[in-house]
C-alpha cells in the first residue's frame, strides 16, 4: 500500500474512532485505546506510520452496554458488526465499519459478509490461570472451526495459497461439519466470558484470548492522551500494558517488521 492510500485509510478509521468516542463520552462508557493504537499514541502521538487499523478496548460490562447503544446511536454512514448480527463474521469482538467502503484481507477473499473499512472494539474479560493451556487449545480449535464455517480461509495469502496452512486446516474443516455455526460461536463466547463472575486480578482481550494476560488494575483507570491531535482515553498504567505486549515499546522495530494487514482491495 502506498503512503497516500495508507494515510487516506487512516483518516477514515480516525473518523470512525471519533464516532465511537462521541458515543462513549455521551453515555459515560469507559473505553481506552489499545494495542498498536495505544502504542501509536504514546510513541508517535498518533498512528504508527505503517499501521493501518485502530483498536479500542472496553471492559466487558461496558462493552455490552456499548453494543446496545451503538446499534441505535451510530450515525447513518457507520454500521456495527458482530458475529451475532452478521452470520459470515467470524471474530469474537465487534467492528465498526463505514458503509460503502471495502477493506478486503487475503483470508476474506471468498467471504460474503461485510468487509468495509473498520476499527476493532475489543471486550476485556476476567481470566483465571487454571488449566490455561488446555483451554487455549480448545479455544483455538473452536475459533478455527468458526473461520471455516464463515467462509474465512486463513491459508489464502496475498499472492497464493499457503499449502502448509491448507493441509493443517483439513482436519478442522472435516470436524466443523459436526457442529452448527451458531453453536460454535455460542461456545466460544461462553469460554471467553467464563470467569466474569469470579474475583480475578487478571484479564484478557477477545482479540486473542490466552495470548496476552493483563493485570486488571492496568485497565480499570483511564487518563486523557492525544492521538492525531484528538483527545482519547488510554489506560492510566499504559506503560505496564505496552511492556507486556511489546517489550521495549519505545524502540522502533526492524524495517522488515513494519507491516500492516496487507489489504488486497481498498475502496473509499
N, C-alpha and C positions, 0 to 999 in steps of 0.2 A: 504494500500500500504506500503510495507516495505521500509526502508530508502534507500536501494541500488537502488530499482526501482525508487523511487521518485527522487533521485539525477540524475539518468540517464535521466529521463523525463525532469528535469530542464535544463540539459545541451543541450538537443535537442532544447528546447524552447529558450535557450540563443543563439544558433546558428541562429535560425530564427530571433531573435531580432537584431542580428548583421547584418543580411542581410537587414532588414528594415532600420537600422541606416545607412548602406552603401548607400542605395538609397536616403534617405533623405539628407544625407550630400552631395552627388554628385549633387543633383538637388536643393539644398538650400530650402528644405521643413522643416518648423518648426514643431517639434514634441516634446513630453515630456512623460516620464514615469508617469503612473497614478495609482490610487487606490492602491492595495496591492503591486504592483511593486515599486511605489514611496515610500510607507511605508518601504518596504524592503531596498531600497537604503539608506534611512535616518536612520533607526533603526538598520539594520544589515549589511549595505554595500553590500547587495546582496539579494538573495531570503530570504523571511521569511522562517525559517527552515521547516515549514509544508506546505508551499504554493506550488501549482502545476500549476501555469499559469503565463503569462506575459501580462500586459496591457499597451498599448501605446495610448496616446491621440494626436489628431491633430485637429486644428480648421477647420471648415467646408470647407472654400475656399482652404486651403492647402490639406485637406483630398481628395477632388475631384481631385486635381492635382496628388496626390499620387496614387490614383486608376488608373488613365490613364497611368502613367509612370510604375507602378508596373507590369501591365499586360505584358509589353514588356521587362522590365528590370530585373525581378526576375530570379535568377539562376534556372537551369532546375529542381533541386530537390524540388523546392517550387512552391506553387500554391496559387493564390489569390482567395478567396471565398467570394461572396456577394450573397444577395438574388435575384440579377438580373442575375447572371451567373450560379446559381445552384437552380433549381426550388424547391428542397426539403429543402433548407436552410431557416431558419425561424427567423433570427435575423436582426435588422436594422443597423448593423455595420459589418465591414469586419473581416475576419480571414486570416492569412497567415498560410498555412499548409505545412507540409513536406510530400511529396509523398511517398507512400509505407508504411506509418505508420497507426496505429489505436489508437485513444483515445476515447473510447465509453462511454458515460454517460448514466445513467439509462433511462431518458426520450427519448433517441435516439435509444433505442434497436430495434425499428422497422423502423428506418429511413433509406431510401435508398440513401441519399446524401453522400457527403464526410465527413468522420469522422476521419481525420488524426490528429496527434499531431499538436497543433496550438498555435499561440498567437493572442490576440484580438487587433484590431485597432479601437478605438472609435472616431467618429467625435463629436466635441463640437459645439453646435448651440446657437444662441441668444434665450433669453427667456424673456417673459413679464408675470407679475404676475396676470393679469386679468383672471378671470374665471378658475383659476388653477385646482380646484377640479373637475369641470365638464370635462375639457379637459383630466385630469388624468384618469377619469372613462372611457371616450370614447377610449382613447389610450389603456388602459388595455384590454378593450373588443375586439378591433380590433386585438391587438397583440396575444391574446389568440385564436381568430379565425384563425389567421395565423398558430399558433402552430398546431392546428388540421388539417388544410388544407395541412400542410407539413409533416404530419405523425410524429409529435413530441408529446409525451404523458407525460405531467408533473406528472400524477398520478402514473407512473411507478417508483418505487424506487429500491434500491439495491437488496433487498431480496423478496419483494412482492409489490402488488399494494396498493396505499393509497385510501381506499374506500371513504373517505370523499371528497378528491380531484376529484375522479372519478364522484361522484354524482354532485359536483359543476360544472363540465365541460359538463354535459348532455345538458343543455340549450344552451351552447356555441356551442356544436357540431351540434345541430339542426339549430341554427341561421346561422352557417357557410355555410350551403347548399345554402343560398340565394345569396352568393357572390363568385366571382372567386378569386382565389389566387392572381393573378396579380393585380386585383382591390384593394384588401385589402392591399397588400404591397405598392402600389402607394399612397393610402390614409394615411397609417401610415407614409410614408416618407414625405408627404406633411405636416402632423401635426408637425413632428419633426423640419422641416425646415421653418415653417410658418413665423417666425419673424426675419429671417436673413436679411431682407431689412429694418428693423426698428432699430432705435437707442436704444440700451439697455445696461444697466450696468451689466446684469446677463446672465449666460449661463448654459446649462445643457448638459449632455452626453447622447448619444444614447444608452449607456449601460443600462440605466434605466431612461428615461425621467421623470421629475417631482419628482423623489425621492430625489435627492440632487441638490440644486441650488448653483452655484458658482458665485462669482463676476468676471466679465470679466478681471479686472486688475490682478487677481491672475494667469491668464493663458496666457497672451499675451507676457510676458517676460520670457525667459528661461536662465538657467545657467548650467554649467557642474557639474556632480556628478559621483562618482564611483559606479558601480553596478557589482559585481563579477569581480572586477579589470578591468573593461571596462568603458570608459567614455561615458555616455549617457547624454541627455538633460533632465532637470527637471524644473518645474515651479519655477521662482525666489521666489515667495511667497508660497513655499511649506508648510510652517507652517500653514498658513490660510487654505489651501486646506485640509491638513490632519486633522486639528482640526474639520473642517466641516464634514468630512466623518467619522472620528474615535473618536473624542473627545480627551481624553488624550492618544495620539497615541504612546508615548514612553513607556507606561505601557503595559506589556505583558498581553494578555487575559488569563482567566482561562484555564486550560489544556483541559477541555471538549469542549472549543470553538475553539481549534486549529485544524481546519479541512480544507480539500481541496475539490475537486469536486467529490470524491467517484467514480472514473472511474471504470467501471465494466470489461473493457478489454483494455489492452495496448499492442501494438506491435511496436517494434522499427525497 
